[in-house]
Every structure is written in C-alpha cells, then in structure tokens.
Amino acid sequence: MRPLQPIPVSVLTGFLGSGKTTLLNRILKDPNLRDTAVIINEFGDVGIDHLLVEQSSDGVIELSDGCLCCTVRGELVDTLADLVDRLQTGRIKTLARVVIETTGLADPAPVLHAVMAHPVLMQNYRLDGVITAVDAVNGEHTLDQHEEAIKQVAVADRIVLTKTDLIDPASKEFALFTARLMRLNPGAPQISSHDEDEIVAKLFDCGLYDPATKTADVARWLRDEAYHPRHDHAHDVNRHDARIKAFTLKHDKPIDPGALEMFIDLLRSSQGEQLLRMKGIVALADDPERPVVIHGVQSIFHPPARLPGWPDADRTTRLVVITRDLDESYVNRLFAAFSGRPQVDTPDRQALEDNPLSIPGHKL
C-alpha cells in the first residue's frame, strides 16, 4: 500500500551563511506546514545546525554522516523509504510534505536524482521544487567566489532573498544583484524572506500539479514567458555566470515521439553534466491534443506524463533549458534536427546521431 497521492518533496538549499536554518525555523512555524517531515543534513562528524531548528524531534530526521550530495545518498533513500513505511504501518498518522535541507556546500542535483530516479520513491513521492536561499548582503561575493552557489541559484524553482532588512532595497547595488540572479535563472521568482507575509504559499506547491485543483498548472510551473531573449552584456563575462545559459526551445508543430526520445537521450547521454535542468510541454504527433510534460535534472528525467488536454489556448511546444558550459546554439541545432524545425545550417540528423559534438561552432 502506498500513499493515495505522492508526497511532495521540497529541497531547501543555499550556500554557507545564506540563512537556510533561519528560513526553515520561520516556515516550520506556519500552520500550513503541519505534518511535515524535515530531513536535515550535517556536514562533518558533529551536528550543530539541528540544534537551531525549533521542531520536535519526532518531526526532524538528521543525517550526520556527510553531505547529502555524496556520502549519505543511500541513507537519504533509506530515510525516505522508512517514512513511507511508518505512514503505511500507522507509526505516523499523516505525512503531508517532506523538506530536505542540504548543506551549504551541496550540489542539489544528486538529491533531486535520489527522488526522481529511485523506482520505489517515484511511486510515493513527487518533487515539488527547489528553494534556494541567497544572502542579500554577501550574495554578490559568494556568487563571484563559489561555483556551487551559482548552480544552486540556476536549478532553483524559488529564490529566497535573506537578510534584506540589512540592505537598502532601492540601491543600485541591490538592483544589479537581483538582475544578476534573474540572468542566471529567469524562471525562478525572487522572494524576500522578510517582506513576504505569505511566504509559505509562495515557496511551496510550485510543482506541476496544483494540489488545490488536482490539475496541471503548466503556466505556473513552466514560466516560459520569463525566458525571452536577453541581450544584456553589462555583466562581467569572466564571472562564473558566463558558464550558465537559460533559454527556451519552441516549436509550433507536433513532434514525432521517437524524435523527441532521441533528442532527449542524445542530449542527456552526451551532455548530461552540462544540462542543469530542462522542463517543458510538448505536442506529440501521435496525439497532439494530449501533450506530454517532461522534466529532467542533468541526465535524470522523469518519465514523460500525458495531460488530458492543453491547459490553455497555446498549443506550442515549449522547453525551458538551463545549461552550464553548453552553447545554446548546440542545443537549438540538436532540437531542430530532431523536431524538423526549420533552421539555418541545421546539421544532418544522421550526423548528429553518429557524432553529437560535430555541430559547427559548438564549444565546451
């Protein structure tokens, strides 16, 4: 027996000193987060952060053997499986949500893979979203110095700006900083941890399915309108930011299912490490009135899910993509080759299958 509805899992990340624990303390006091299990990661042999979490020990599970992105991945899977077992056997009455707080040094991707790729966990849990805390005071310096912080921002579904009470929100510096975050991840709303009264409503239930209506809310989940072409060259191209690209692939005709499968398989097998995230809605030629939604993190993809119909009047295939060290032109040309989308100098499809790195102008 498994839960009637998959349990939403949120991953709370952010670099060292970003204020994750303070944010966690705050949101756990919200009555809307009752029946939430919290998995807290400790980096090192001695746990410290969990002492600051004002939550009963029955609701907090601490992983103290190492970083969630490496040494305790197996333990994380076991912990999530044990939560389901406790729910099924009545040892806990209700489990409405799971929040996983990573260490500040963690790459969120392996944590997401643990939820997205494990066959048993996939039946019982669904990824709700990635919440990334960013220090509004020191965030600029952190992004300059640490690539991990860049990636944490790039894969986020929601960006929480902490310590905004310590800065001037009308300053030019803050405006440039928030613009930088938007370049890294146009689709992630930026929310102040201090100014937002309904912060829980803004941070959670940001996945594909709206728990209130039990239907797919593609527009809220995809936010593809935020990925319009940008020609902002004012930022320093020598920063880590220059390695990150965020863009949209669009096509106005149904795509052959096999071609879509080959496109995704080729992209994730050859460029999985560089493909930080991809999600979208696709019209397939076998049933264009029932689109599929896809979601992947690096080389791990959810099985495509069919929707009963289009959520709105827009029947366009839209894929939002965030990459690192991977040219947008490469992904565009690969997509054009398999989708049949007209494009100048589109390479031969068979050549792509034989050698996906053969595209002129492709750089890593």
N, C-alpha and C positions, 0 to 999 in steps of 0.2 A: 504493500500500500504506500502511495506517495501523496504529498500534499495535493489538494484539489487544484490549486493554482501554483505555478512555480513561484518560489520565494524570491523577491527582489534582492539583489546584492549590489551594494554601493562600495566603491573603493575610494577611500579618503587618502590623498597623497599630498605632497608638498615638501619642499626642501627643508633642511635643518633650520630651526628657528622661525619657520613660517607661521607658526601659531595653530598647527593642526589640533593639538591637545586642548587648547583653549576653545577652539571652534567646536570640538567634539563635546566638551563639557556643556557648552551652551545648547547645542542642538538636542542633546540627550534629555534636557530638562523639558523639552516640548512634549506635551501630552500626545501629540500625533505620532511620536516615535516610541510609544509604549510597545512592549512585546518585541523589542529589538535586541538582537544578539550582537555584541561588539567583539571583534577579534582584533587584538592589539599586538603589534609586532615590537619586539625589543631587539635592538642590535647590540650584541655583547652578552656577557655572562650574567650581568646584574641588571634586573629590571628596575627602571626608575619611572618612566612615563606613566605606567599604570597606576602608580600611587597618586597621580594627579587627576585621575578620572573619577569623578563623583558618581559612581554607579555601583549597585550591589554586586557582590562577587558572583552571584548566580547568573548575571547577565553579561559578564565580561570573561572572555577567554584570552589568555595571554600566551603568545608564542615567544619563548625566551631563548631559543637555541640559535637564532641568527636572523638574517634578513629574509623577509618574505619572498624576495625575488630570487633567492638562491637556496640556502641550506634547508629551509623548512617548507619547501613547496609540498613535499609529501605529507608533512604534518598538517598543512593547511587543508589539503584534500581530505585527510582523515577527520579533521575537526568539523568540516562542513558536512561530511557524511554522518558523523556522530550526532550532529544537531538534528538531522532528519530522522535518525533512528530514535532519538529521545522524543521527538514530536510524535512519531508513529506509535511508540510504546506508552505514551502518556506521561513520561517523566517531565516533560514541559507541555503546558496546555496549548499555548499559542506561540507561533513564531511568525511575526508579520514581516520582518526585514532583517538583513544582516549587513553590518557595516564593518569593513576591513580597513584598519588604519595601518598604512605602511610606514616603515622607517623613512626618514628624510633622505637617505641615500638610495632608496629603492627605485628601480625601473618598474613602472606599473605593469608592463606588458606580460611578464610571466605570471603575475597574479591573475590578470584577465584570462590568460590561457588556461589556468587551472580551473576556472569556472566555465569557460567556453568549450573546452576540448575534452573534459572528462565525461565519458558516456553516462555514468550514473548521475553526476552532478547536473548535467544538462537537463535531465528529466525533472529535477527537483528545484533547480534554481534558474533564475534569469538575470543577466547583467542589467542593472538599472542604469548605472552610469559611473563616470569617474569624476570626482570632485577634487580639484587641485587648489590648495591654499597657497597664496602668494603674498609675501610681505611687502606692503606698500612703501615701507621705509627703506628697506635694504634690497628689495627685489631686483632693481636695476643691476646692482653689483653682483648679486647672485647669478643672474642670467648671463652676465659677462664672464663669470669665472667657472661656471659649472654646467656642463652639457646635460647632466641629469635633470637639472631644473628646467632646461629648455624642453626636454622630452616630456616631463610631467605636465607642462603647460600645453604642449602640442596634442596630447592624447585626451585632454580634459573634455568633459561634457559641460561642466560648470567651473568657472574660475572664481574663487572667493578672495577678495582683496582684504587682507587683515591689517590691523594697526592703522587704519585710515583716520583714526582720531588723532594721530600724531603728525599728520601732514596737512598741507593746505590743498584741498581738493580742486581749488581754482588755479593752482600754479601751473606754469608752463611745463615744469619737470614732470608733474603727475600726468598731464595730458599726453606728453611724449611717451611716458611709460605705458599707459593704458593703450595707446596706439600701437606700441610695440607688441603688447600681448595680443591685440587683435590681428596683427600681421601673422603672428605665429599660429593663431587658431581663431579664424573669423567666426566660426560657428558656435563658440562657447560664450554664453552670456557672462558678463563680469558683474559680480555681486559684492557689495560691501558687507563685511561681517558686522559692522556697527550700525549702519544706517537702515538696514533692511529689517522691518518688523516681522515679516512673514518669511524668514529665511528658510525654514524647513520646506515650505511649499515651493520655494524657488530652487532648492537643491535636489530634492528627491522626486521620484516618479517622473524622471526625464527620459525614460526608455521609450521604445516604440509604442507600447500599448498603454493607453490611458486607463489606470485602474478604476476610475470613476465610471467611464462609459464602456469599459471592456472592449474597446475597439482600437484600431491602429491610428495614432495621431502622427502621420508621416511628417507633416509640416513642422510640428514642434520638435520632433526627433531629428530630422534631417537638416533643417535650417539652411538649405542650399542657397537661399537668396543672399546669405552673408558672404558667399564665396565668389562675388563678382570680380572681374579682372581688376587688379590693382597695379598702379604704375608709380608707386611711391619709392623713390630712390634716395630719400633723405637719410635713411638709416645707414649705419656703418656696415658695409658688406663684409668686413673682416670679423664681425661678430659670429658667434655660433648660429645666430638667427639665419644667416645666409644659407645654411645647410637645410633649412626647413622650407618646404613648399606646400601651400594649401590651395587647392583648386577644384573645379567641378568638371566632370565629363558629362556631356549631354548628347542625346540622340533622339530624333523625332519619329523614328520608325521602329517597329518591333524587331527584336534581335533573335536570331536563331539560338535556341537553348544550348546546343552544343558549342556554338561560337562563344557564348558567354562563359561557359565552363572552361573552355580552352584559354580564354583571356585571363580569367582569374587564376587558373592553375599555373599558367606560364609566368604570370606576374609574381605570384607568391613563391613559386619554386625558385625563380632566378633572382628575385629582388625582395625576398621576404623580410630581411633585416631592415631594409630601407623603407618598406611600406608600413608606416606607423599605424595608420588607420584608414579604413575605407568603409563607407556605408552608403546605401542608396536604394532606389526603387527602379525596377527595370520592367519594361514591356517585352514579353517574350512572344515569338511568332506562333507558338503552339496554342496560346490562349491570351491574346493581347488585352482582353477585358479583365483579366485577373493577374495583376502584376505580382512580381516577387520582390521581396526586400532582402538585401544582403548586408552582412556586417562582418568585418574582419579586422583583426589586430595582428600586424605583421603576417606571418604565414598561417595563422589560425583563423578559420572562417566558420561562422555558424552555418548550418545547412540552410539554403535559401528557403524562405517561408512564403507561401502563396497567400495573398489577400483576397477576400471575397469580391473585391472590386476596387476601382480607383477611389482614393479618398476625396478627390476634388476634380475639377474640370481639366486640370493639367495632366495630359497623358504622356508627357515627355519622360524618357529615361534620364535619371539624374544620379550621378555617383559623386559624392564628395570624397576627396582624397587628401591625405596629409602624408608627405614623404620626407625623408632625410637623405641627403646625398643622392637624390634621384631626380633627374631633369623632368620637368613637366612635359617637355616635348616628347620624351621617350614614352611616357605613359599614354599621351594623346595619340601618338602614332600607332602604338600597340592596340589601343582600343579601336582606332579607325580601321585597322587591318582586319580585326575580327568582327566588328559590328557592321562593316560595309559603309561606314560614314565617309562621305567624300572628304578628302584632304589632300593638299598639295604634297607631292613627293611621298605619298604613302608607300611604304615598302611592301614588297611581295609577301603575301601571307605565309607561303611555304618557307620563305627565307627566315621569317620570324620564328616559325616553329623549329627550324633547324638551328638557328642561332639568334636568340632573343637580344643579344648585345650588338647585333650588326647594324643597328639603325644609324644612319649618318647623323653626326652631331651629338650622339649620346655620350655623356660624360658621367663618371662616378667620382 
